[in-house]
Amino acid sequence: MDETKPKTVTTAKGHAANKKSLESLVGKTIKLKLTSDEQVEGAIYTYDKITNCIALDCSQGTSATRRMGSYRIIKISYIKEIVSVSSEKKQLNEPSYLPVDRLRVREREAIDRLENKISKMGVGVTQEAQDIFNGLSKTLPCRWAKDTIVVMDEILIVPPYRVEDCKANSTSSASLARVKKVLEGERRKLEK
């Protein structure tokens, strides 16, 4: 591969580059050094003037780094140096189809997991209170109501979260006994 150094480059320091030179590199294999000192190699798929980014088709690299349909979008300001540019242009493949419906499902699942994780974090509570909550929630459905742990939507455990701090109405006495027993076990675990 015949490699040449480009005459103009937009560097991480914000030096202006000749935009025409970037457009003329589309289809050529390029090796970049990023501001993180990572080296990236691929064929320039496109250059976007509006976002000031390039898209690299990284499926063109060596067999060790090649992944079919692997594209990388890099902001020009993150490019520290253009290490090399091939003199020949390659025929670039069309990007493969993206299963948008599956991506939306994955996005929804990730958001649900994050919301669930956030809902299990007490706000303004001690680490001990959070540890008690985490232990209880492994076996019983729990949620936070400010600094109070609500178990099975029937039992309230108020600070400082001891067995005697459990409260329930008279119809929930069996559930209260169970929660007290689990809480007592969790407190013993924490004391070890």
Rosetta silent file (secondary structure, phi, psi, omega in degrees, C-alpha in Angstrom):
SEQUENCE: MDETKPKTVTTAKGHAANKKSLESLVGKTIKLKLTSDEQVEGAIYTYDKITNCIALDCSQGTSATRRMGSYRIIKISYIKEIVSVSSEKKQLNEPSYLPVDRLRVREREAIDRLENKISKMGVGVTQEAQDIFNGLSKTLPCRWAKDTIVVMDEILIVPPYRVEDCKANSTSSASLARVKKVLEGERRKLEK
SCORE:     score description
SCORE:     0.000 S_00000001
   1 L     0.000  121.755  177.599    0.000    0.000    0.000 S_00000001
   2 L   -77.909  121.018 -176.021    1.473    3.294   -1.088 S_00000001
   3 E  -116.338  141.426  178.479    1.072    5.695    1.826 S_00000001
   4 E  -131.917  155.025  175.297    1.416    9.437    1.844 S_00000001
   5 L   -86.381  135.107  177.609    1.170   12.088    4.527 S_00000001
   6 L   -72.063  156.296 -179.551   -1.747   14.489    4.079 S_00000001
   7 L   -83.826  -29.226 -178.975   -1.014   18.174    3.678 S_00000001
   8 L  -131.294  143.666 -178.033   -3.791   19.414    5.983 S_00000001
   9 L  -146.340  141.169  169.700   -5.231   17.974    9.166 S_00000001
  10 L   -90.634  119.669 -177.455   -7.684   19.167   11.790 S_00000001
  11 L   -99.635  172.912  179.051   -5.965   18.435   15.080 S_00000001
  12 L   -63.275  -21.824 -179.175   -7.285   18.149   18.603 S_00000001
  13 L   -81.207   -1.132  173.802   -5.992   21.659   19.260 S_00000001
  14 L    88.190   16.136  176.881   -8.570   22.988   16.817 S_00000001
  15 L   -65.739  136.943 -177.966   -6.321   24.023   13.946 S_00000001
  16 L   -70.425  142.637  178.458   -8.435   24.599   10.865 S_00000001
  17 L  -119.831  161.312  175.705   -8.091   22.082    8.064 S_00000001
  18 L   -77.702  111.679 -176.715   -8.951   22.207    4.431 S_00000001
  19 H   -62.465  -30.702  179.119  -12.365   20.476    4.294 S_00000001
  20 H   -62.328  -34.979 -178.952  -11.809   19.605    0.662 S_00000001
  21 H   -66.624  -34.511  177.214   -8.842   17.432    1.648 S_00000001
  22 H   -69.199  -41.678  178.134  -11.080   15.355    3.946 S_00000001
  23 H   -63.620  -33.708 -179.438  -13.687   14.915    1.234 S_00000001
  24 H   -73.716  -14.549  179.837  -10.971   13.783   -1.174 S_00000001
  25 L   -88.403   -7.202 -179.465   -9.950   11.029    1.259 S_00000001
  26 L   -57.936  128.867 -178.681  -13.355    9.280    1.181 S_00000001
  27 L    95.999  -13.930  179.901  -12.775    5.664    0.144 S_00000001
  28 E   -92.021  147.197  175.905   -9.112    5.663    1.141 S_00000001
  29 E   -80.170  135.734 -174.062   -7.734    3.581    3.991 S_00000001
  30 E  -135.708  147.113  174.929   -6.397    5.776    6.729 S_00000001
  31 E  -117.969  125.414 -175.760   -4.585    5.231   10.001 S_00000001
  32 E  -117.399  150.758  169.433   -5.318    7.764   12.760 S_00000001
  33 E  -113.998  121.324 -176.802   -3.861    8.510   16.162 S_00000001
  34 E   -88.490  169.634  179.809   -6.560    9.848   18.491 S_00000001
  35 L   -62.130  -21.199  177.354   -6.166   12.241   21.423 S_00000001
  36 L   -85.466    5.815 -176.328   -6.368    9.176   23.711 S_00000001
  37 L    68.375   11.494  174.145   -3.274    7.810   21.863 S_00000001
  38 L   -78.074  141.498  176.069   -5.406    4.977   20.455 S_00000001
  39 E  -102.661  133.950 -178.109   -4.639    4.063   16.846 S_00000001
  40 E  -127.048  139.018  179.177   -7.572    3.435   14.527 S_00000001
  41 E  -131.985  139.245  177.310   -7.458    2.134   10.978 S_00000001
  42 E   175.684  172.514  177.518  -10.183    1.926    8.375 S_00000001
  43 E   -87.918  134.382  179.116  -11.515    3.229    5.106 S_00000001
  44 E   -69.921  114.562 -179.165  -13.158    6.635    5.306 S_00000001
  45 E   -80.552  -42.619  178.675  -16.801    5.904    4.541 S_00000001
  46 E  -161.731  162.247  173.817  -17.962    9.499    4.698 S_00000001
  47 E  -125.658  127.827 -179.181  -17.168   12.943    6.041 S_00000001
  48 E  -108.207  113.470 -178.347  -19.969   15.028    7.555 S_00000001
  49 L   -67.156  -34.244 -174.948  -19.361   18.787    7.418 S_00000001
  50 L   -67.715  -48.424 -179.062  -22.252   19.600    9.755 S_00000001
  51 L   -91.071   -7.892 -178.193  -21.135   17.446   12.700 S_00000001
  52 L    57.495   49.101 -179.500  -17.464   17.638   11.699 S_00000001
  53 E  -127.990  156.084  169.895  -17.127   13.849   11.943 S_00000001
  54 E  -117.680  150.645  174.837  -15.786   11.065    9.783 S_00000001
  55 E  -110.995  124.088  179.058  -17.187    7.541    9.586 S_00000001
  56 E  -103.878  135.106  171.851  -14.604    4.786    9.250 S_00000001
  57 E   -90.367  100.789 -175.499  -15.360    1.352    7.839 S_00000001
  58 H   -86.942    4.385  177.813  -13.166   -0.696   10.170 S_00000001
  59 H   -79.705    0.282 -178.695  -14.063   -4.021    8.524 S_00000001
  60 H   -90.961   -8.749 -173.292  -11.209   -3.379    6.064 S_00000001
  61 L   -71.871 -163.974  179.624   -8.374   -3.916    8.615 S_00000001
  62 L   -69.055  163.087 -176.469   -6.255   -6.952    9.378 S_00000001
  63 L   -60.383  -28.551  179.868   -7.958  -10.263   10.154 S_00000001
  64 L   -70.840  -32.416 -176.141   -7.257   -9.775   13.886 S_00000001
  65 L  -106.493   -6.186 -174.347   -9.098   -6.431   14.022 S_00000001
  66 L   -75.513  131.896  172.062  -11.627   -6.941   11.219 S_00000001
  67 L  -136.298  125.273 -177.218  -15.307   -7.153   12.130 S_00000001
  68 L   -59.238  132.942  177.918  -17.910   -7.255    9.392 S_00000001
  69 L    68.978   26.693 -178.122  -20.085   -4.146    9.379 S_00000001
  70 L   -95.430  109.657  179.684  -17.911   -2.427   11.949 S_00000001
  71 E  -115.594  148.553  179.118  -18.158    1.339   11.583 S_00000001
  72 E  -134.089  130.145  178.662  -16.699    3.964   13.851 S_00000001
  73 E  -103.347  126.712 -175.453  -17.710    7.616   13.951 S_00000001
  74 E  -127.176  127.459  174.951  -14.938    9.943   15.061 S_00000001
  75 E   -69.982  135.604 -176.625  -15.182   13.658   15.762 S_00000001
  76 H   -58.604  -34.626 -178.614  -12.433   15.477   13.884 S_00000001
  77 H   -67.243  -13.879  178.527  -11.357   17.304   17.053 S_00000001
  78 H   -90.506   -2.337  178.988  -10.444   13.893   18.590 S_00000001
  79 E   -87.739  120.480  178.577   -7.888   13.198   15.853 S_00000001
  80 E   -85.424  -40.269 -174.810   -4.395   13.937   17.072 S_00000001
  81 E  -159.119  142.976  170.288   -2.566   12.863   13.932 S_00000001
  82 E   -94.160  112.094 -174.524   -3.133   11.190   10.596 S_00000001
  83 E   -76.025  -46.863  179.755   -0.439    8.532   10.568 S_00000001
  84 E  -155.360  156.683  178.090   -0.906    7.271    7.017 S_00000001
  85 E  -137.051  132.651  176.763   -3.225    7.399    4.017 S_00000001
  86 E   -75.731  152.899 -179.433   -3.350    4.881    1.173 S_00000001
  87 E   -85.375  -17.582 -178.319   -3.078    6.291   -2.320 S_00000001
  88 E  -100.807  146.252  176.730   -5.755    3.992   -3.748 S_00000001
  89 E   -91.670  141.340  178.349   -9.484    4.263   -3.189 S_00000001
  90 L  -103.870  151.921  173.796  -11.397    1.153   -2.195 S_00000001
  91 L   -77.548  117.672 -177.537  -14.914    0.206   -3.193 S_00000001
  92 L   -89.391  141.689  177.783  -16.884    0.556    0.037 S_00000001
  93 L   -76.121  151.430  172.743  -19.721   -1.785    0.939 S_00000001
  94 L   -68.353  142.636  177.295  -23.176   -0.489    1.644 S_00000001
  95 L   -64.817  146.551 -178.230  -23.878   -0.494    5.384 S_00000001
  96 L   -75.011  163.316 -179.200  -25.958   -3.444    6.475 S_00000001
  97 L   -64.177  136.961  174.506  -29.581   -3.179    7.585 S_00000001
  98 L  -100.693  124.282  178.777  -30.176   -2.119   11.196 S_00000001
  99 L   -76.734   85.235 -173.307  -33.046   -3.939   12.913 S_00000001
 100 H   -57.947  -39.339  179.517  -34.606   -0.779   14.350 S_00000001
 101 H   -61.744  -44.190  178.705  -37.413   -2.669   16.130 S_00000001
 102 H   -65.862  -37.286  178.282  -34.900   -4.881   17.962 S_00000001
 103 H   -64.839  -38.840  178.001  -32.786   -1.843   18.837 S_00000001
 104 H   -65.294  -39.298  177.976  -35.844   -0.105   20.308 S_00000001
 105 H   -64.015  -45.424  178.555  -36.621   -3.207   22.410 S_00000001
 106 H   -61.740  -40.468  178.399  -33.014   -3.333   23.659 S_00000001
 107 H   -62.499  -46.077  179.904  -33.143    0.386   24.457 S_00000001
 108 H   -61.627  -42.414  178.488  -36.421   -0.044   26.395 S_00000001
 109 H   -63.625  -40.931  179.004  -34.992   -3.009   28.326 S_00000001
 110 H   -65.616  -41.331  178.278  -31.858   -1.028   29.223 S_00000001
 111 H   -64.896  -42.969  178.775  -33.953    1.939   30.387 S_00000001
 112 H   -61.433  -43.299  178.481  -36.188   -0.375   32.452 S_00000001
 113 H   -61.768  -43.119 -179.623  -33.144   -1.999   34.098 S_00000001
 114 H   -65.685  -43.990  178.794  -31.689    1.413   34.918 S_00000001
 115 H   -62.674  -38.870  177.951  -34.996    2.728   36.306 S_00000001
 116 H   -64.236  -43.158  179.016  -35.331   -0.425   38.427 S_00000001
 117 H   -63.335  -42.472  179.989  -31.782    0.015   39.739 S_00000001
 118 H   -65.712  -38.833 -178.481  -32.432    3.692   40.534 S_00000001
 119 H   -65.749  -19.819 -179.921  -35.710    2.865   42.313 S_00000001
 120 L   -92.268    4.018  178.327  -33.780    0.599   44.674 S_00000001
 121 L  -100.013  122.972  177.385  -31.431    3.380   45.760 S_00000001
 122 L   -76.478  139.537  179.890  -32.411    5.231   48.881 S_00000001
 123 L   -99.235  123.474  178.229  -31.972    8.990   48.767 S_00000001
 124 L    74.090   23.064  178.727  -30.364   10.543   51.824 S_00000001
 125 L  -107.794  160.816  179.675  -30.058    7.224   53.694 S_00000001
 126 L   -74.203  165.751  176.615  -27.015    5.719   55.358 S_00000001
 127 H   -63.441  -35.980  178.013  -24.979    2.909   53.826 S_00000001
 128 H   -61.929  -43.651  178.884  -26.304    0.626   56.565 S_00000001
 129 H   -62.061  -42.343  179.102  -29.888    1.448   55.568 S_00000001
 130 H   -65.086  -39.889  178.436  -29.081    0.736   51.905 S_00000001
 131 H   -64.025  -40.452  176.959  -27.434   -2.585   52.855 S_00000001
 132 H   -62.814  -46.997  178.500  -30.513   -3.581   54.863 S_00000001
 133 H   -57.663  -47.810 -178.670  -32.766   -2.659   51.934 S_00000001
 134 H   -59.670  -41.900  178.784  -30.587   -4.625   49.496 S_00000001
 135 H   -65.074  -45.522  179.475  -30.695   -7.684   51.770 S_00000001
 136 H   -63.908  -39.707 -174.799  -34.456   -7.508   52.257 S_00000001
 137 H   -71.716  -10.482  175.819  -35.141   -6.966   48.554 S_00000001
 138 H   -71.317  -29.312 -177.086  -33.403  -10.252   47.685 S_00000001
 139 H  -118.146  -19.135 -176.368  -36.284  -12.194   49.262 S_00000001
 140 L  -130.588  145.916  176.058  -39.125   -9.688   49.655 S_00000001
 141 L   -70.156  122.423 -176.783  -40.581   -7.002   47.347 S_00000001
 142 E  -131.510  156.325  171.622  -39.329   -3.658   48.702 S_00000001
 143 E  -152.349  163.523  177.441  -39.340   -0.016   47.724 S_00000001
 144 E   -95.143  142.286  168.469  -38.293    3.276   49.259 S_00000001
 145 E  -129.545   91.455 -170.046  -40.732    5.949   50.467 S_00000001
 146 L    59.740 -116.210 -179.752  -38.336    8.765   51.320 S_00000001
 147 L  -102.225   14.033 -179.493  -36.230    7.230   54.141 S_00000001
 148 E  -105.325  134.929  176.158  -38.745    4.486   54.988 S_00000001
 149 E   -89.022  125.273  178.421  -38.473    0.955   53.605 S_00000001
 150 E  -105.700  118.848 -177.460  -41.854   -0.336   52.423 S_00000001
 151 E  -109.611  128.518  178.703  -42.004   -4.147   52.310 S_00000001
 152 L    53.877   24.506 -177.930  -44.773   -5.963   50.386 S_00000001
 153 L    54.393   22.447  179.787  -46.720   -2.667   50.406 S_00000001
 154 L  -128.879  -34.649 -173.158  -47.842   -3.593   53.955 S_00000001
 155 E  -108.720  135.714  175.805  -44.913   -3.204   56.337 S_00000001
 156 E  -110.886  132.767  173.822  -43.028    0.038   57.047 S_00000001
 157 E  -118.922  112.976 -176.013  -39.509    0.004   58.463 S_00000001
 158 L   -98.928  159.160  178.419  -38.521    3.448   59.710 S_00000001
 159 L   -57.328  143.305    7.537  -35.044    4.617   60.718 S_00000001
 160 L   -90.486   23.769  169.924  -32.900    3.268   62.373 S_00000001
 161 L    65.946   41.785  174.920  -34.275    0.100   60.714 S_00000001
 162 L   -96.888  170.259 -179.397  -34.313   -2.236   63.721 S_00000001
 163 H   -58.332  -40.581 -179.739  -36.799   -5.070   64.305 S_00000001
 164 H   -72.033   -8.625  178.591  -38.758   -2.883   66.729 S_00000001
 165 H   -91.263    5.580  177.903  -39.003   -0.178   64.014 S_00000001
 166 E   -83.370  134.423 -179.116  -41.273   -2.377   61.848 S_00000001
 167 E  -132.635  142.211  176.955  -44.876   -1.209   61.677 S_00000001
 168 L  -155.321  162.311  175.947  -47.968   -2.757   60.110 S_00000001
 169 L   -79.001  171.072 -172.896  -51.728   -2.689   60.501 S_00000001
 170 H   -65.387  -23.650 -178.948  -53.458   -5.471   62.456 S_00000001
 171 H   -80.102   -8.363 -177.455  -54.399   -7.457   59.331 S_00000001
 172 H  -109.441   28.779 -175.332  -50.734   -7.882   58.351 S_00000001
 173 H   -64.881  -36.742  178.552  -49.479   -9.609   61.510 S_00000001
 174 H   -66.300  -43.304  178.178  -48.269  -12.759   59.668 S_00000001
 175 H   -65.417  -38.938  179.543  -46.367  -10.639   57.128 S_00000001
 176 H   -61.796  -43.353  179.269  -44.959   -8.480   59.936 S_00000001
 177 H   -62.021  -41.528  179.905  -43.578  -11.554   61.722 S_00000001
 178 H   -65.214  -45.913 -179.376  -41.920  -12.756   58.493 S_00000001
 179 H   -63.148  -41.683  178.812  -40.380   -9.346   57.735 S_00000001
 180 H   -60.887  -39.985 -179.657  -39.067   -9.055   61.311 S_00000001
 181 H   -65.557  -44.450  179.130  -37.435  -12.477   60.989 S_00000001
 182 H   -66.073  -41.947  178.865  -35.753  -11.566   57.658 S_00000001
 183 H   -61.944  -42.431  178.794  -34.691   -8.164   59.032 S_00000001
 184 H   -60.356  -42.977  177.438  -33.171   -9.803   62.093 S_00000001
 185 H   -63.571  -41.301  179.175  -31.164  -12.114   59.814 S_00000001
 186 H   -65.477  -39.634  177.989  -29.963   -9.205   57.679 S_00000001
 187 H   -63.157  -39.847  177.737  -28.868   -7.263   60.776 S_00000001
 188 H   -62.790  -42.946  178.637  -26.867  -10.296   61.960 S_00000001
 189 H   -59.470  -40.844 -178.378  -25.150  -10.513   58.556 S_00000001
 190 H   -69.088  -30.322 -178.413  -24.208   -6.822   58.738 S_00000001
 191 H   -74.408  -19.901 -179.426  -22.735   -7.158   62.214 S_00000001
 192 L   -72.591    0.000    0.000  -20.281   -9.861   61.058 S_00000001
